[in-house]
Amino acid sequence: MADALHRYSTGHEAMVLCEACVRRRRQAGGRCEWAETPTDREQAALSCQDCGATVEPLPQPEPPDLETLMEWMSNDGGCEAACPHGCWVEPDGTCPHGKPSWLIVLGLI
């Protein structure tokens, strides 16, 4: 099981690799440049092309109550995304993992 999978360019092809395989390739002198990190949803369907490792999907967070949403908006002008990583976003925003704000998910904006 890998912590995360990333897309890398080896100079000749794009590959999905786990961190351990990236380190192994780099130590062997291979070219391996980071390209992007797939969203959580994409990662659930991918596996490392070298070792076959997969990523266990993170549990989805519970929606916040209305009081918490109001506190976020009044204090910070933003809110958490509906993301297991706890990303902070603009009220109408989407986090780097592709998850929208709770205000969007709950239909409040």
C-alpha positions, 0 to 999 in steps of 0.5 A: 500500500502506497501513501500516494501515487504521482504521475512522472515523466521519464523523458520518454513516457509518462508513468504512475509511480509510488514514492518508493519506486521514484526513489529507486529509479533516481538512485539507479540514475534514471530520470524521473520528473514529477508531473502531477498528483492525481485527485483522490478519486483518480488515485483509487483507480490507479496502481504503481506501474513498477510495483503495483502498489495501490492507495487506500481511499481516505474516509470521507469527512462528515459535513460540518453543522451550520454553526461551524460554517457560519463561524468559518465565514465570519472569522476567516471568509472561507471554509473547508472543502469536502476533502479528507485532507481538510483543505481550506478554500474560498466559499465557491472554491475547489481544493487541489484534490478536486473537492468543492467547498462544503458550502457548494456541497450543501447547496448553500451557494 
